[in-house]
Amino acid sequence: MTTLAATHPTLLDVKSRLDGNGQVMKVIEMLSQTNEVVDDAVWLEANEFTGHTTSVRTGIPEPTWRKLYGGVQPTKSTSAKVREGMGMLEAYAEIDKSLADLNGNSAAWRMSEEAPHIEGFGQKLARYMFYGNEATEPEAFTGLAPRFNDQSAANGENILTSAATPDSTDNASIWVVVWGPNTCHMIYPKGSSAGLRVTDKGQVTIEDIDGAGGRMEAYRTHYKWDCGMVVRDWRYVVRVNYDLEDIVASGATGPVLRDLLAKAMRRIPNLSAGRPAIYMNRDSLDAFDLQMNRDPLLQFSTQEEAQGKFVTRFRGVPIRRVDQLLSTEAGI
């Protein structure tokens, strides 16, 4: 039997959101996170309903030095087809109609319910953009970490490490990604639209609400986000995997993150090929600040106000905070 309090709002939930005048109060979302990677990503329509097939260049033709009266053999490039899958992320919100209608606040109440659902979608999508793995979870899509997890692979030169040992779980990763149609982008199904779709199902009758054949009138909202990821050119994604604990509270030891990040950016063939961004979690941002404050020569970033928000940049590329990035990764 399902525990109703875990899946449906209760009277206590209603009372906790009403002020002294019976109006719905603004809820302070203590569980909300900052996952700016969702805002940065480029979204393109897939060429299939359940996936996306693209071509990847695997070989460049080489010209020939020709001498007088000599011939030149024709050449061609080589490419390979790669198919990327997509996942369907869905959720339902169901509220007892009588409960939502209390004090005539059904619309405001349902709006207050939608905010945490949307936050949940954003958090899960951000997590899977890095850690999703179709090999272990076929219904999802594959993110960046499983693609950049082996230095002996073809894209191994874009995996930088610093004292990150495979048998430890105190490592963190910093990512440099150039978003674009020919580099790295997100996809949505052919013939559909990008982003989270919220559908008001209106009033419905829920069967067997109590596990004993009982029914309940409720308002239902359906949330759905179909999405996947395509890394068309791995040269435009770089992972820096380092041991976070090597950077002590004083910032006097451990890898110099500025140098690692500068090296990572030199791996990118052309930062103007798309929309570049640097992603790290709060712990990595703290480590940057420690090193920056210890030595003025390490002050690599400037802050400027862009569209009403402060943006930290390194060599002109914005640094984004992603709370879904872990500080407990295995080393590479």
Secondary structure, DSSP 8 states (H G I E B T S, - for coil): ---HHHHS--HHHHHTTB-TTS-B-----TT---BTHHHH--EEE-SSSSEEEEEEEEE--------TT--------EEEEEEEEEEEEEEEEEEEHHHHTGGG-HHHHHHHHHHHHHHHHHHHHHHHHHH--TTT-TTS---HHHHS--TTSTTGGGEEEES--TT-S-EEEEEEEEESTTSEEEEE-TTS-SS-EEEEEEEEEETTTTSSS--EEEEEEEEEEEEEEEES-GGGEEEEEEEGGGS-TTS-SS--HHHHHHHHHHHSS-GGGSEEEEEE-HHHHHHHHHHHHH-GGG--EEEEEETTEEEEEETTEEEEEBTTS-SSB---
